[in-house]
Structure formats: structure tokens, C-alpha cells
Amino acid sequence: MEVAPVAAPATKLYEMMQQGVVDGALLPVGQQKAQRLSEVTQYLTTIPGGMYMGSFSVFINPDFMSLTQGMDQAWIRQRIRPQGRCPRCDGSPA
């Protein structure tokens, strides 16, 4: 398979597909519908469960966390884990 990335904003995708600059793209189905890409392509492959249902990890240097204070540190901790715990940053259980 010969594939080469093309750097361009998603808003230009319709035009690039229409002109043959790109043969395909990876984007959410909602975006495909909003841009009416079915007008310029014959195929649509969907990913069961959607594209953004994977798991992600966040790694933060403990030295950085020790420099962060007050509301900033609370904001980070709240988003790392729903319970607001950050293992090895403050000794809280995982």
C-alpha cells in the first residue's frame, strides 16, 4: 500500500478529494456527514464503537506536580482520575 500523509485542514478535505489530491481520510462519521464527503467518495469504512473510544494514559513528572500549587494542582488531579488521585504524585493509593 502506497500511502503518503497530506497536511491540510479538514475543511479542505472535500476539495482535495474532488480534485484527486487525496484518496481517503480518517475522521469521525459526523465530520464526514457535515462535509458531505459521500458526494466525492464511493466508500465509507466505519470503526465499531467509534474512533475515540480507546484508552489513554497521562504521565506527569512528580517534580512538575510539586511545583504546581493550589487550584492548578487540584484541576490536574481531578482530570487525571475521576477520584482526583494521582499515584506516586502525593502517595495516594491508585
Residue pairs with C-beta under 8 A, 6 or more apart in sequence:
6 16
6 21
6 22
8 16
10 25
10 27
10 31
10 35
11 35
13 22
13 25
13 27
13 35
13 37
14 35
14 36
14 37
14 39
14 40
15 21
16 22
17 23
17 24
17 25
17 37
17 40
17 41
18 40
24 41
24 43
25 37
26 51
27 51
28 50
28 51
28 52
29 44
29 46
29 50
32 38
32 44
38 44
58 80
60 76
60 80
60 86
60 89
62 88
62 89
65 73
65 76
65 86
65 89
65 90
68 76
74 84
76 86
77 84
77 85
77 86
77 89
78 84
80 86
85 92
85 93
85 94
86 92
87 93
87 94
